[in-house]
Amino acid sequence: MDKMLLNIPNPIETDRLTLRPYRAGDGQLLFDAGVRNTEHLSRFESGNLILHLNSVEHAEITARQLAVDWAARNCFFIGLFEKASSEWVGQIVCRTYKLALARIYDRLCC
């Protein structure tokens, strides 16, 4: 399957959370998350992009680039927001490398 044909629900809702891609306007929350979680990220997730945001403007550019990457199906950075407060509580990152492997497999085997 071509990655552009993926139909990904947006947003995804659970009882407690809303999961959605980052979008224009999310720069401040990404920057704040990086500042708030610097100790944890430095120790356990040194490659996490929010650790390396050096200004709100840089974070906003990053949020907009992540939105472009989502639309292009290059990678999926999914923000997790608590429904009761709309507060950002985390993120999930999904990459599309398995789709590329599936296409190679289909060409070799089918």
N, C-alpha and C positions, 0 to 999 in steps of 0.2 A: 504494500500500500504506500502510496506517495504521502509523505508527511503533511502536505498541504491539505489532504483530505481528512485529516483527523478532526473529529468533532469533539471538542473538549468542553464540558459544561463550565459555564462561567456566569455567576459564581457557583461554587459548591457549598451547600449549607448542611450543617449538622445541628444537633440540638444546642450546642454551645458555641460553635465556631462558624465563621464565614471564611472560605478559602477563595482567593481571587488573585489574578495576576496583578503585578504592580502596574501603576499607570501614572500619567502626568499628575503632579500634585503630591506624590508620595515621597518626595525628596526629604522633607523635614522628618517624617516618621522613620525613614531609613537611617538618616544621620543620627537621630536621637537613639535609635536602637543600637547603633554602633557604639555611641558614647556610653550608654547605659550598660552594655554587655562587654566592654573592652577586656576586663579581666578574664572572663570565661572564654571569649573568643581567642584571646592571645594564647591561652593555655591549651585549649582543646580544638579550636577551629581557626588556626592561623591563616588559612587560605580563604576564609569567608569574606566575600566582597564588602560587607557592611563594616568590617573592621578597618578597611582601607579608604573609607570615604573621608576626605580632608576638609570638606565644607558642605554647607547645605546646597550650594549650587552644584557641586560635584555629585552629591547624592541625587539631586533632581535630574541631572543629565543621565546618571546611572539608571534611575527609575524609568525614564523615557526610553533608554536603550533596551532595558529588559522588556518593556512593552513591545518594542519593535521585534526583539528576538522571539517573543511569544507568538506574535502574529506571523512571523516567518517560520515558526515551528523549529527554531534552532535549539532552544532550551526553554525550560518552563520554571521560572522562579515564582513560587506561589506564596503569597503572604497569608498568614493565619491571623484572623482578627476575632477577638472575643465578641460575641453578639451583644451581650448586655452592655458593654462599655464602648464598643468599636475599637478597643485598644489593640495594637499590634502585639502579638504574643510569640511570634516565631515565623519560620519559613520552611518550605520544602523546595528542594531543587531536583528537577527531573531533566535528564539529558536525553537526546534522541539517538544516541549511538546504537541502541538495539534495533532501531528501524533500519539503519544502514546495514547492519549485519543481516537482518531478515531479507533485505533486498538482494544482498550478495548470495545468500543461501538459496533464494528463489531462482536466481540466475544459474547457479551451479546444479541444482537438483531438479528443476522443473522444465 
